Amino acid sequence: MKSPLFWGIVYLFMAISFVYFAIQQRGRTGEWDLFTIVLMAIAAYDLLVAVRYFTFKPKVEKK
């Protein structure tokens, strides 16, 4: 199994990617449509998971 730091970076990269795609979608349509909101919700979830992995890392290192 990979370290929590690795997975935290992966989820952080995914969150940044989804935010980028949401910004591109909003620029293309000119408004906040359902797809843009779904992309931002996925990005928020990925960011939450990344933060959890980053806070889990010190706990794993203690053991």
N, C-alpha and C positions, 0 to 999 in steps of 0.2 A: 504494500500500500504506500502511496506517495505521502509526503508530509503535508500537514495542514497548511503550511506556507505555500506549497505548490498549488493546492486547490484554491486557496484564497486568491492567489494571483490569477488563476484561470477564471474564477467567477468575477473578479474585478474587471478583467479584460472583456468578458462577456457583457457586463453591465455597461461599460463604456461603449461597446459596439452597439448595443441596443439604444442607448441614448443618441448616438450618432445617427443611426437609422431613423429614429423618431424625428430628429431635427431635419433630416433630409426629406422625410415624408411630409412634415409640416411645411417646409419650403416649397415642395412640389404642389401641394393642394392649397396652401394659403390659409388653412384653418385647422382646428383641432378636431379631427374625425375619430371614429372608433378605433381604427387601426393604430393611429398615433398614440392614443391613450393606452391601448393594450401593450404596445412596445414600451412605453414608459413604466407600466406596471411590472412587466417582466424585468426591466432594468432595475427597478426598485427591489424586487425580490432577489435578484442576483447580487445586488449590493449588500443586502441584509445577510445573505449566506456568506459572502466574502468576509464581512466583518465578524461573523461568528467563527469562521475558520481562523481568522487572525487572532481573535481572543482565545481560541482553543489551543493555539500553538504553545504558549508558555505552560499551560497545564500538562501538555504531553511531555515537554522537556523536563519537568520536575520529576516525572515518574521514571 
